[in-house]
Amino acid sequence: MAATPDTVHWRGVHHLALVTPDMDATVRFWHGVLDARLVTTLGTPAFRHYFFEVAPGNTIAFFEFIDQDLNTFAKPAGVPYSQASQFDHLSMHLADEDALLRLRGRLKDNDCEVTDVVDHGFLRSIYFSDPSGIALEASWWTLDPTGRPVDYGDTRLFADPDPVPAVRELIENGALDHTVSTQLVDAIIEDLKRG
């Protein structure tokens, strides 16, 4: 149900952008363990940005910042932690350019700062913040890599000129040579329903 008569027509979460200190391990876990297909990559001298499909049109994305020290941490879900630096921004999915421009106009009409439309090649986006300072993006796929077979040779989608070893394995072999293991955080995760 729409909040107003002139609704925005959201289509889900386009991507949730998180931060990783190790993109190779991230590919091995998300693609290899969780079976969230790697559907597109970006690579610049400053960062890598890889996208994993969790449903048609919906992805989890990770930044790996090059030559940047990060204060990483592990914590149980739902427990506050002041250094929650793994979250970067939330991108919500829109249908097309018209929906993106209408949302941009709506933000401006409500005195909210918003960027011009940014063309990333395979997606187009606007950026803005919520009142708490949470970085938000609205995006639509100009070339939707989800819900179809992956073509690792498509340089429009796999644009990292120096991909991590896991991606090279996918390109060369169509599969990962190995995955990674994980551990629970040393803390009690309580079952709230048990009382």
Buried (B, 14 or more C-beta within 10 A) or exposed (E): EEEEEEEBEBBEBBBBBBBBBBBBBBBBBBBBEEEBBBBBBBBEEEBBBBBBBBEEBBBBBBBBBEEEEEEEEEEEEEEEEEEEEBEBBBBBBBBBEEBBBBBBEBBEEEEEEBEEBEEEEBBBBBBBEEEEEEBBBBBBBBEBBBEEEBEBEEEEBBBBEEBBEBBBBBEEEEEBEEBBEEEEEEEEEEEEEEE
